């Protein structure tokens, strides 16, 4: 009996060894599978849908190659983002920010954030040095920064075949000699950025003597690269649409797209010939720049649908690979959606190509001596501050593994000599206006910035401002402003008179706390009013305006936590100010000076996914024996301080109207996000005015309402407004295109 048991045990061991050998042999004999992903800009989002189906079918992936958007999806897949993680990642990105060079100013000062919603174009210029990031409308700073964050843990120079969980390669084009460049090693984020540098749109990437642009110009579907890496089975995905006919080429973008598509046909036929399973996703109706949430959702779904149409071929391919139908590949790498939020222990900080003063500024502003960990948000804040506060053209934050954590390497490019801004707007009252800005950093031990602004149009303005940064959040400021105003003043809806005047203004603000959400100022101002002429109607009260100067003391507080400058859905905005106006630093016309108190407060309450209610309370109270006409209360329009500094908006009144010295109002706005970039706005307002606070309720209540439609474009809001008030007793129409300034 004992002998029989030993025989059975030996037999079982022999079978186990044979089975293990067979399995091992199957694993060794299994053919290598490569996924090849083509370029195509936003259309490449369809690759994610295909990857979802391949994962569902249990197809092993041994090699990934790609070009342009295919290199981005493929590179991230190779370091551990599975299809679901990629789906989540692309949906949460703000692509309208990522594919531009806009700065992420959410954590910067209010004054910096205001510029972002004034100008439609901003660029830095380095005088006297070659700009290594020139050559495209978009330098790609935000793309490079996103890739750097997504590749956390793989930011060093690597061998893509040995050091990544899945061997990877991508293609770029060297326009110096029109050669194909295949990245098998290097810095992964830089390789992906090089592969998708669409000519003219994005600046090329310079590595040594190479100037690299989109790899699609030489090899848009790099199946041959996968073959050279040892692939036995190639599964490929392309997203190019049908060829355009002559009648389709009727615009600049379609012609540019056609030029790129024609040039991207190099080697495609040869590479398709060595592909075992080719899937071409239907991307009709979408282009390379279709990065809206709706477009991304549709493109991913179409990719999934295309792969499902090939389900039978995919399952059959498993047998060709040498695996069973129920085979599921072992996950050799962790999923990585957490890399954008996880904190990593910091062992130290290294500053490259930065002055000692700049290093001290960054250490002080972010209190790095207290920071023992870093996440993606802090990475973003550091690089943004290097570009905005310290005027470096480029800024990079690399996390280099060291000991039990990472060393943070902050690397800066050339310092900008100037930063240029340009804004343009049109409305049916002032017609076209242009505003230009010029920021000039001074090369001093303490950061000092000179800001020059010029507005051209009916309201001419020139302003020079000098801001000192002795510490991270204290910015003493001195400024000088010239305004040449041409203002129409209305009385109950009828044009009463026109006044033309020059205003010269100098201001010293020794205390200027400029924080993320707060700005607090205390200062002294000088105003000189030079009146050119005043033309009034027969019924208007003619007053003689004499040239005069004023000195005033100011205290202001500004708080803004709204999530969007023009169409907020959450957060609050609060402004309050007190000023004391004199003509000799103490009195006005030999009497006590005029006191001004003004404030406005708005909150946003979101109800559901698209509807937001925004109550607002505001007013301006003037006290004193003398109130100069230039500082009287005015209302009208949609914005505070649009025509003149003290102007307050009022729903239903389109033009500027003078009101009494005591004015308080309430407004309720309903905002409906229709979809995409479209918004409907409904405003209702009520106000009381009087010459004395005690008589505020004795006067008739002003009521007004307006309805507006706006489309939020990359050039600013564009929309139309219809309004009516019981004060003017007539409707008004207003057309606006662009940001307000």
Secondary structure, DSSP 8 states (H G I E B T S, - for coil): -HHHHHHHHHHHHHHHHHHHHHHHHHHHHS--EEEEE---GGGGGHHHHHHHHHHHHT----EEEEETHHHHHHHHHHTT--HHHHHHHHHHS-HHHHTS-----TTS-HHHHHHHTT-SEEEEE-TTS--TT-SEEE--HHHHHHHHHHTTT--S-EETTTSSSSEEEEEEEETTTTEEEEESEE-HHHHHHHHT--TEEE--EEETTEEEEETHHHHSS-HHHHHHTT-SEEEEEE-------GGG--SHHHHHHHHHHHHTTTTHHHHHHT-SEEEE---TT--TT--SHHHHHHHHHHHHHHHHHTHHHHHHHHHHHT--TT------S---GGGGT--EEEEEEEEES--HHHHHHHHHHTTGGG--EE-HHHHHHHHHHHHHTS-BS-EEEEEEEETTEEEEEEEE--B-SEEEEEEEEEETTTEEEEEEEEEEEE-SSS-EEEEEEEEESSSEEEEEEEEE-SSSSB--EEEEEEEEEEEEEEETTEEEEEEEEEEEEEEEEEEEEE-SSEEEEEEEEEEEEEEEEEEE-TTS-------EEEEEEEEEEEEE--S-SSS-SSEEEEEEEEEEEESSSSEETTEE-EEEEEEEEEEEEEETTTEEEEEEEEEEEEESS---GGGS-EE-SSSTTSSSTTEE--TT--S-EE--SEEEEEEEEEEEEEETTEEEEEEEEEEEEESSGGGGGGS--EEEEEEEEEEEETTEEEEEEEEEETTT-S-EEEEEES---
